[in-house]
């Protein structure tokens, strides 16, 4: 892998948790609220962070079962998921912060005329207000939440769906994420894959992933991209216009 070459693209699909925003504190607060409701002890934020990446349903299994591969019975899971959603409605966005270089990187990507969408496994009802509260929503033509389609990453179909909405072929699309799920989904979709090293990735080193580049910031990612010329079609916000991120 190298970050010295350039990559041609028409569209960029960006993950949310662990890529754009550090949401571990919010998620840990909701997880621990859920565990307290169920009479369980609290978990360190660092542990909860390793459980993030495959959506709320899997997070609840892991947080209640105490491990990456844990699964609890359906009754406990249903109680836990309801409690988690209850607490996360309160916590979502309270402590979340953009990683260094995210604001500048989104500005640079848009300035190049690239089409941007956020593709996340986070439920739509949480993803939309989170991006609004952190001032990043206007950077994207649309947000594709984890429950918007019948499948989630690492399935490639959310990536293909998003690229199609942006009018870009898979080979003209770059995906940026922090985890194995992002890398698997994008690679299976036939896209260029960038990984950031500061996210969650279930506690594993992103340098071991099958990606085309590991980029230290979103701004570095923008610097590696050149724009494929030609028109695109879109069903979302225009890529033109100003984006002024909130600090």
RODO-2510 file (C-alpha; in nm, 4 decimals, decimal comma):
residues 247
     n   res          X          Y          Z
     1     x     0,0000     0,0000     0,0000
     2     x     0,1125     0,3541    -0,0685
     3     x    -0,0216     0,7035    -0,0287
     4     x     0,2088     0,8527    -0,2945
     5     x     0,0075     0,7820    -0,6103
     6     x    -0,3087     0,9652    -0,7138
     7     x    -0,6505     0,8119    -0,7717
     8     x    -0,9148     0,9263    -1,0198
     9     x    -1,2686     0,9533    -0,8875
    10     x    -1,6078     1,1014    -0,9564
    11     x    -1,7662     1,0240    -0,6177
    12     x    -1,6547     0,9589    -0,2605
    13     x    -1,8450     0,7499    -0,0051
    14     x    -1,7462     0,8180     0,3554
    15     x    -1,8225     0,6190     0,6685
    16     x    -1,9466     0,7990     0,9801
    17     x    -1,8462     0,6531     1,3196
    18     x    -1,4688     0,6286     1,3511
    19     x    -1,4080     0,7995     1,0165
    20     x    -1,5757     1,1400     1,0303
    21     x    -1,6639     1,1519     1,3979
    22     x    -1,5337     1,0106     1,7238
    23     x    -1,8625     0,8882     1,8711
    24     x    -1,7232     0,6395     2,1220
    25     x    -1,8188     0,8438     2,4292
    26     x    -2,1812     0,8825     2,3156
    27     x    -2,2084     0,5141     2,2299
    28     x    -2,0482     0,4076     2,5565
    29     x    -2,2883     0,6268     2,7545
    30     x    -2,5861     0,4670     2,5793
    31     x    -2,4440     0,1165     2,6171
    32     x    -2,3825     0,1697     2,9869
    33     x    -2,7280     0,3159     3,0324
    34     x    -2,8654    -0,0013     2,8754
    35     x    -2,6475    -0,2247     3,0925
    36     x    -2,7479    -0,0347     3,4071
    37     x    -3,1147    -0,0789     3,3181
    38     x    -3,0511    -0,4527     3,2961
    39     x    -2,8591    -0,4686     3,6248
    40     x    -2,5178    -0,5088     3,4616
    41     x    -2,1865    -0,3387     3,5411
    42     x    -2,0502    -0,0576     3,3271
    43     x    -1,7978    -0,1024     3,0470
    44     x    -1,4975     0,1212     2,9728
    45     x    -1,5353     0,3419     2,6659
    46     x    -1,2257     0,1750     2,5186
    47     x    -1,4011    -0,1625     2,5267
    48     x    -1,7254    -0,0304     2,3769
    49     x    -1,5226     0,1250     2,0936
    50     x    -1,4024    -0,2205     1,9876
    51     x    -1,7657    -0,3307     1,9544
    52     x    -1,8553    -0,0548     1,7052
    53     x    -1,8836    -0,1070     1,3300
    54     x    -2,1610    -0,3467     1,2390
    55     x    -2,4642    -0,1462     1,3495
    56     x    -2,6700    -0,1130     1,6647
    57     x    -2,8026    -0,4686     1,6641
    58     x    -2,4546    -0,6204     1,6700
    59     x    -2,3284    -0,3598     1,9166
    60     x    -2,6011    -0,4641     2,1611
    61     x    -2,5153    -0,8343     2,1226
    62     x    -2,1493    -0,7583     2,1893
    63     x    -2,2136    -0,5215     2,4779
    64     x    -2,4507    -0,7609     2,6532
    65     x    -2,2507    -1,0736     2,5753
    66     x    -1,9111    -0,9257     2,6536
    67     x    -1,7174    -0,9951     2,3354
    68     x    -1,6757    -0,9335     1,9622
    69     x    -1,8368    -1,2666     1,8721
    70     x    -2,0961    -1,2673     2,1497
    71     x    -2,4654    -1,3222     2,0863
    72     x    -2,7391    -1,3150     2,3481
    73     x    -3,0848    -1,4697     2,3316
    74     x    -3,3604    -1,2927     2,1414
    75     x    -3,5547    -1,1807     2,4483
    76     x    -3,2527    -1,0186     2,6146
    77     x    -3,1425    -0,8664     2,2859
    78     x    -3,4830    -0,7074     2,2274
    79     x    -3,4824    -0,5561     2,5772
    80     x    -3,1272    -0,4361     2,5349
    81     x    -3,1860    -0,2841     2,1919
    82     x    -3,4904    -0,0908     2,3147
    83     x    -3,2935     0,0384     2,6132
    84     x    -2,9953     0,1302     2,3968
    85     x    -3,2145     0,3280     2,1551
    86     x    -3,3783     0,5060     2,4483
    87     x    -3,0454     0,6171     2,5916
    88     x    -2,8825     0,6924     2,2570
    89     x    -3,1623     0,9322     2,1627
    90     x    -3,0371     1,1420     2,4532
    91     x    -2,6639     1,0863     2,4047
    92     x    -2,6352     1,1036     2,0247
    93     x    -2,4039     1,3920     1,9366
    94     x    -2,3503     1,5226     2,2896
    95     x    -1,9801     1,4311     2,3003
    96     x    -1,9137     1,3443     1,9356
    97     x    -1,6308     1,5373     1,7736
    98     x    -1,4928     1,5517     1,4213
    99     x    -1,1463     1,4022     1,3862
   100     x    -0,8600     1,6362     1,2911
   101     x    -0,8628     1,7196     0,9209
   102     x    -1,2260     1,6202     0,8626
   103     x    -1,3621     1,9722     0,8163
   104     x    -1,0737     2,0758     0,5931
   105     x    -1,0898     1,7496     0,3994
   106     x    -1,4608     1,7789     0,3239
   107     x    -1,4100     2,1351     0,2026
   108     x    -1,1228     2,0210    -0,0214
   109     x    -1,3184     1,7278    -0,1635
   110     x    -1,6138     1,9487    -0,2512
   111     x    -1,3876     2,2165    -0,3941
   112     x    -1,2616     1,9587    -0,6429
   113     x    -1,6183     1,8934    -0,7566
   114     x    -1,6351     1,5421    -0,6141
   115     x    -1,9797     1,4058    -0,5223
   116     x    -2,0038     1,3061    -0,1569
   117     x    -2,2331     1,0705     0,0312
   118     x    -2,2109     0,9303     0,3830
   119     x    -2,2729     0,5548     0,3984
   120     x    -2,3033     0,4197     0,7510
   121     x    -2,4351     0,1207     0,9420
   122     x    -2,5829     0,3622     1,1982
   123     x    -2,9658     0,3740     1,1790
   124     x    -3,0944     0,6624     0,9698
   125     x    -3,2806     0,8163     1,2651
   126     x    -2,9478     0,8553     1,4474
   127     x    -2,7183     0,9311     1,1525
   128     x    -2,9125     1,2310     1,0223
   129     x    -2,9343     1,4297     1,3493
   130     x    -2,5758     1,3405     1,4391
   131     x    -2,4416     1,4960     1,1200
   132     x    -2,6685     1,7973     1,1658
   133     x    -2,5583     1,8510     1,5259
   134     x    -2,1910     1,8290     1,4357
   135     x    -2,2213     2,0629     1,1370
   136     x    -2,1277     1,8105     0,8695
   137     x    -2,4635     1,7332     0,7075
   138     x    -2,4403     1,9949     0,4321
   139     x    -2,1189     1,8414     0,3003
   140     x    -2,3116     1,5416     0,1680
   141     x    -2,5666     1,5013    -0,1069
   142     x    -2,7337     1,2342     0,1040
   143     x    -2,6795     1,0035     0,3986
   144     x    -2,7495     0,6312     0,3604
   145     x    -2,8243     0,4851     0,7024
   146     x    -2,7832     0,1247     0,8044
   147     x    -3,1565     0,0566     0,7937
   148     x    -3,2278     0,2407     0,4662
   149     x    -3,1788    -0,0848     0,2736
   150     x    -3,2313    -0,4500     0,3739
   151     x    -2,8531    -0,4998     0,4013
   152     x    -2,5545    -0,3333     0,5657
   153     x    -2,1791    -0,3183     0,5166
   154     x    -1,9811    -0,5445     0,4696
   155     x    -2,2416    -0,6270     0,2047
   156     x    -2,1379    -0,4237    -0,1023
   157     x    -2,4921    -0,3304    -0,2034
   158     x    -2,5196    -0,0125     0,0072
   159     x    -2,2004     0,1100    -0,1590
   160     x    -2,3277     0,0257    -0,5070
   161     x    -2,6629     0,1882    -0,4328
   162     x    -2,4952     0,5086    -0,3134
   163     x    -2,2584     0,5266    -0,6106
   164     x    -2,5488     0,4811    -0,8503
   165     x    -2,7395     0,7649    -0,6831
   166     x    -2,4346     0,9850    -0,7350
   167     x    -2,4092     0,8880    -1,1013
   168     x    -2,0705     0,7211    -1,0593
   169     x    -1,9529     0,3782    -1,1672
   170     x    -1,7843     0,1675    -0,8976
   171     x    -1,4471     0,2154    -1,0663
   172     x    -1,4999     0,5936    -1,0396
   173     x    -1,5835     0,5792    -0,6699
   174     x    -1,3564     0,5996    -0,3655
   175     x    -1,4719     0,4685    -0,0286
   176     x    -1,3168     0,5994     0,2933
   177     x    -1,3645     0,4152     0,6209
   178     x    -1,1993     0,2959     0,9379
   179     x    -1,2923    -0,0714     0,9588
   180     x    -1,2826    -0,4118     0,8002
   181     x    -1,6528    -0,3765     0,7199
   182     x    -1,5872    -0,0646     0,5131
   183     x    -1,2940    -0,2268     0,3342
   184     x    -1,4795    -0,5494     0,2562
   185     x    -1,7882    -0,3686     0,1277
   186     x    -1,5958    -0,1295    -0,0938
   187     x    -1,3593    -0,3919    -0,2312
   188     x    -1,6481    -0,6261    -0,3156
   189     x    -1,8183    -0,3341    -0,4897
   190     x    -1,5120    -0,2778    -0,7095
   191     x    -1,4205     0,0601    -0,5597
   192     x    -1,0946     0,2224    -0,4572
   193     x    -1,0560     0,1847    -0,0809
   194     x    -0,8960     0,4271     0,1648
   195     x    -0,8696     0,3607     0,5384
   196     x    -0,8041     0,6003     0,8239
   197     x    -0,5949     0,4672     1,1141
   198     x    -0,7626     0,6520     1,4018
   199     x    -1,1027     0,4811     1,4091
   200     x    -1,2348     0,1672     1,5730
   201     x    -1,1910    -0,1374     1,3418
   202     x    -1,2816    -0,3721     1,6268
   203     x    -0,9410    -0,3098     1,7840
   204     x    -0,7343    -0,4234     1,4832
   205     x    -0,4669    -0,2387     1,2824
   206     x    -0,6052    -0,0996     0,9538
   207     x    -0,2687    -0,1550     0,7861
   208     x    -0,3595    -0,5237     0,7688
   209     x    -0,6720    -0,4505     0,5623
   210     x    -0,7001    -0,4883     0,1858
   211     x    -0,7022    -0,1184     0,0990
   212     x    -0,5386     0,1001    -0,1620
   213     x    -0,4157     0,3640     0,0821
   214     x    -0,4061     0,4356     0,4531
   215     x    -0,4548     0,8106     0,4932
   216     x    -0,3822     0,9928     0,8170
   217     x    -0,6600     1,2494     0,7685
   218     x    -0,9518     1,3284     0,5393
   219     x    -0,7477     1,6190     0,4071
   220     x    -0,4719     1,3797     0,3014
   221     x    -0,7327     1,1690     0,1239
   222     x    -0,8528     1,4731    -0,0690
   223     x    -0,4976     1,5431    -0,1802
   224     x    -0,4694     1,1987    -0,3393
   225     x    -0,7766     1,2375    -0,5604
   226     x    -0,8135     1,3758    -0,9097
   227     x    -1,1563     1,4261    -1,0616
   228     x    -1,2877     1,2150    -1,3477
   229     x    -1,4253     1,4668    -1,5990
   230     x    -1,7781     1,4519    -1,7299
   231     x    -2,1346     1,5053    -1,6069
   232     x    -2,3017     1,3157    -1,3273
   233     x    -2,6615     1,2790    -1,2208
   234     x    -2,7815     1,3107    -0,8658
   235     x    -3,0947     1,2756    -0,6566
   236     x    -2,9451     1,4664    -0,3638
   237     x    -2,7838     1,7993    -0,2871
   238     x    -2,5647     1,9510    -0,5507
   239     x    -2,1912     1,9175    -0,5102
   240     x    -2,1609     2,2841    -0,5984
   241     x    -2,2142     2,5630    -0,3478
   242     x    -2,0407     2,6504    -0,0258
   243     x    -1,9901     2,4177     0,2674
   244     x    -1,8775     2,5919     0,5827
   245     x    -1,8347     2,3316     0,8546
   246     x    -1,9155     2,4147     1,2130
   247     x    -1,6139     2,3880     1,4467
***
